[in-house]
Amino acid sequence: MAALVPAIHALLVTTTWMPGIKPGMTTERTGCDVEWLNTILQGVLLGGLYAMFAAGLSLIFGVMRLVNIAHGDLIVLAAYVALVTVETLGINPLTSLVIVVPVMAALGYILQRVLLNRTLGDDLLPPLLVTFGLSVIIQNALLQFFTADSRKLNAGDIEIASIQIGGGLAVGVLPLLQFALAVAVIAGLQWLFYRTALGRAFRATSDDQPVAQLMGLNNAHVFALAMALSLAVVALAGVLLAVRANFDPSIGPARLIFGFEAVIIGGLGSLWGTLAGGVIIGVAQAIGAKLDPGWNLLAGHIAFLIVLALRPQGLFPKVQG
Amino acid sequence: MTSSILTLSKISKRFGAVVIADGIDLALAQGEALGIIGPNGAGKTTLFGIMTGTVPPDAGQVFFDGADITRTTPERRCRMGIARSFQIPQPFGGMTVFENLVVAAAFGGGKRERDVYARCAALLEQCGLADRANRQAGSLTLLDRKRLELARALATSPRVLLLDEVAGGLIEHETAALVALVKEVRASGVSIIWIEHVVHALIAAVDRLVVLHGGALIAEGAPAEVIRRPQVAEIYMGMEDLGIEADA
């Protein structure tokens, strides 16, 4: 981890444009420059979280052409599952991942087998409507059981731990861990898709469902495994979100939007693209917030619109149409 | 019935007013190579759909190795040992040629991936695709797609192989190579049903020929003999003479 820090630092210093800063000028920065550098660094690290939102979404769309409108609410659900786990067992939220990830994966498998597989067909609309309904149900159920109160998970000392990376710049251990996990998740998914039997099953089913069936693949099972994997990523994202910021039952749809924007910026079907998309949204939001606290979300959406206008297919498109 | 590996019993299927099959009985013997011919729209390909489980029959039963598989899913039938090729090749275009085979061999054959690599490489060699193993399947020429179609069906380790118009569009020496390959597969113990409009290729490779017309099997017997029957010549060959080309 420690080795990563100078690398990221060097990358930022040499590759980002900033008024008054040229490569190599790291020792003579003014306080203002450091603030900007810090803003961008925080944005990049936040982008890791958005990339995780996006990766689960992208995976499901890629394998079964299902747009999961409940994705954001499932992230929030995972946060509440973590909350219950932490309060019941008295463990650290990060430790609770050992329980939350399998629980969410199992939920994903069952959800797909029992409900979502029935909605899949030639028409894209039924899965949209059903996951929209699911979104409403999850929000209201959470409201019923946990009230509208804002909650947060406390991860202890790690939350305030930070690493000085010189030049007055410090980076929080937790955001850094979160970003490293996002990179690991995406690298892991990439490896799984292109190097394992399960990944080839995903790709074959995605390519041609009837033919995949004739090659011995049980589509219902393959789809359920894809959803289980997606919700495992969602669980990770949900816990990290809950440690990072306040959450309540209503914040799901906004997470869905961030995830969507990251997927589209990155280009459909490209996993590394979702990381780039997440980082772009994260940096835009951080810069927006720095200029004016009210511009936080707006800046992210504007960055998305600019990419959409200039490069509608996304930065690294893989799926056509 | 004990010696037959795949049996259709009183199979009926219609699409609206079009009768595809009207109480068809057909038995494929263990180790046999059976050819099916018939005019356009006679329902030959639909019979393959009924055998592989993608098309449910309106009535009748399908037996594999003595067991009733009429309601068995396509993926389970594949794992039992029924594989087919498509007239219009349908490779997994986003995957490499080798990966196409690996998926079929691993999931269709119920094996671990690393246990099928050698077999897949051998199949590529056998089907003339060895030098294109790492090409994207979507970028292959039609001939190579047809080869891949066959190789992928074989990769599932079938006991019954259903071939749908694999010789269409091939030139003479390619057809001869295909016939040799089919004979080789058959010699390894695989039973075969082959639908084909390229009749001379079919006659060279099969033991028995049936003619499907109007939802019924109107002729059956030794290929060279069946093809000369007046009713077959009239229904089937006549159409070919008129220049109406292959399709099912």
Boltz contact constraints between the chains, C-beta under 6 A:
constraints:
  - contact:
      token1: [A, 197]
      token2: [B, 106]
      max_distance: 6.0
  - contact:
      token1: [A, 197]
      token2: [B, 113]
      max_distance: 6.0
  - contact:
      token1: [A, 200]
      token2: [B, 99]
      max_distance: 6.0
  - contact:
      token1: [A, 200]
      token2: [B, 103]
      max_distance: 6.0
  - contact:
      token1: [A, 203]
      token2: [B, 95]
      max_distance: 6.0
  - contact:
      token1: [A, 204]
      token2: [B, 92]
      max_distance: 6.0
  - contact:
      token1: [A, 204]
      token2: [B, 103]
      max_distance: 6.0
  - contact:
      token1: [A, 207]
      token2: [B, 92]
      max_distance: 6.0
  - contact:
      token1: [A, 207]
      token2: [B, 94]
      max_distance: 6.0
  - contact:
      token1: [A, 208]
      token2: [B, 90]
      max_distance: 6.0
  - contact:
      token1: [A, 211]
      token2: [B, 90]
      max_distance: 6.0
  - contact:
      token1: [A, 213]
      token2: [B, 74]
      max_distance: 6.0
  - contact:
      token1: [A, 213]
      token2: [B, 75]
      max_distance: 6.0
  - contact:
      token1: [A, 214]
      token2: [B, 52]
      max_distance: 6.0
  - contact:
      token1: [A, 214]
      token2: [B, 74]
      max_distance: 6.0
  - contact:
      token1: [A, 214]
      token2: [B, 78]
      max_distance: 6.0
  - contact:
      token1: [A, 215]
      token2: [B, 103]
      max_distance: 6.0
  - contact:
      token1: [A, 215]
      token2: [B, 104]
      max_distance: 6.0
  - contact:
      token1: [A, 215]
      token2: [B, 107]
      max_distance: 6.0
  - contact:
      token1: [A, 215]
      token2: [B, 108]
      max_distance: 6.0
  - contact:
      token1: [A, 216]
      token2: [B, 75]
      max_distance: 6.0
  - contact:
      token1: [A, 216]
      token2: [B, 78]
      max_distance: 6.0
  - contact:
      token1: [A, 216]
      token2: [B, 79]
      max_distance: 6.0
  - contact:
      token1: [A, 216]
      token2: [B, 107]
      max_distance: 6.0
  - contact:
      token1: [A, 216]
      token2: [B, 108]
      max_distance: 6.0
  - contact:
      token1: [A, 217]
      token2: [B, 75]
      max_distance: 6.0
  - contact:
      token1: [A, 217]
      token2: [B, 107]
      max_distance: 6.0
  - contact:
      token1: [A, 218]
      token2: [B, 75]
      max_distance: 6.0
